[in-house]
Amino acid sequence: MSRLHKISIIVFCLGVLLCGIGSGLIFTELDGLVYGGKHILGEPDMRTDEIDVEFEPEEDRLNIFGVIGSYNRRSTRIVVDSSVPRNTARFSVTYNAKRVEPFAQWEEEEGRIDFGWYWKDSGDDMEMMMEAKNVILSNLKEGRLVSCEAIEVEEVTVLVNPSNEKDVRIMY
């Protein structure tokens, strides 16, 4: 074996040894981290509004609520309420008014109600990203991992008249 081969093998072994030591140090550091909870970015302006949508139930079609967006969809539910007029769906939406504007409309051709929200041009996405960076780094210095979240829609409840209970279901 030539001298160059011996040097190459020694350099390779030292590289593997240093990688192993570095990996061990990283895992030791990560093992000491704890979950620090959720941090809400920005100053949300939470509101709860109701949107009424009249619809026409048909025998051969089912009214479908198209729920769009990035919030926890499991928080969407249908509630039967006798105070809601017949053939009307009342959306009770809890949302961040600084970021979104909810809407609901009857799509007659498709026999469904579409629900979603329009994004507002808040212009502060870079500010929120920098806030998230600062929160994450300051918590890492203290040995915590946090999750950062910008709230858009928190909860959606669909209220319907008891006579329309079977006409309605939620589709994602």
Residue pairs with C-beta under 8 A, 6 or more apart in sequence:
32 143
33 140
33 143
33 144
33 145
34 143
34 144
34 145
35 144
35 145
35 146
36 139
36 142
36 144
36 145
36 146
37 146
37 147
38 146
38 147
38 148
38 149
39 132
39 135
39 146
39 147
39 148
39 149
40 149
40 150
40 151
41 128
41 131
41 132
41 135
41 148
41 149
41 150
42 98
42 124
42 127
42 128
42 131
42 150
43 98
44 96
44 98
44 99
44 151
45 96
45 97
45 98
46 94
46 95
46 96
46 97
46 151
46 154
47 94
47 95
47 96
47 97
48 92
48 93
48 94
48 95
49 92
49 93
49 95
49 102
50 90
50 91
50 92
50 93
51 90
51 91
51 93
51 102
51 103
51 104
52 85
52 88
52 89
52 90
52 91
53 88
53 89
53 90
53 91
53 104
53 105
53 106
53 113
54 85
54 87
54 88
54 106
55 63
55 87
55 88
55 89
55 106
55 113
55 167
56 87
56 106
56 108
57 63
57 87
57 164
57 167
58 111
61 111
62 111
62 167
62 168
62 169
63 89
63 111
63 112
63 113
63 167
63 168
63 169
64 110
64 111
64 112
64 113
64 169
64 170
64 171
65 76
65 89
65 112
65 113
65 114
65 115
65 158
65 168
65 169
65 170
65 171
66 112
66 113
66 114
66 115
66 116
66 171
66 172
67 73
67 76
67 115
67 116
67 156
67 170
67 171
67 172
68 114
68 115
68 116
68 117
69 116
69 117
69 152
69 153
70 152
71 152
71 153
71 154
71 156
73 172
75 154
75 155
75 156
76 155
76 156
76 157
76 158
76 170
77 157
77 158
77 170
78 157
78 158
78 159
78 160
78 165
78 168
78 169
78 170
79 157
79 158
79 159
79 160
80 159
80 160
80 161
80 162
80 165
81 90
81 159
81 160
81 161
82 161
82 162
84 90
84 159
84 160
84 161
85 161
86 161
86 163
86 164
87 161
87 164
88 160
88 161
88 164
89 104
89 113
89 158
89 159
89 160
89 164
89 168
90 158
90 159
90 160
91 102
91 104
91 115
91 156
91 157
91 158
91 159
92 155
92 156
92 157
92 158
92 159
93 102
93 153
93 155
93 156
93 157
94 153
94 154
94 155
94 156
95 102
95 117
95 152
95 153
95 154
96 150
96 151
96 152
96 153
96 154
98 120
98 122
99 119
99 120
99 122
99 150
99 151
99 152
100 117
100 118
100 119
100 120
100 152
100 153
101 117
101 118
101 120
102 115
102 116
102 117
102 153
103 115
103 116
103 117
103 118
104 113
104 114
104 115
105 113
105 114
106 112
106 113
107 113
107 114
112 171
115 156
117 152
117 153
128 150
131 148
132 148
135 146
135 148
136 146
136 148
139 145
139 146
158 168
158 170
160 167
160 168
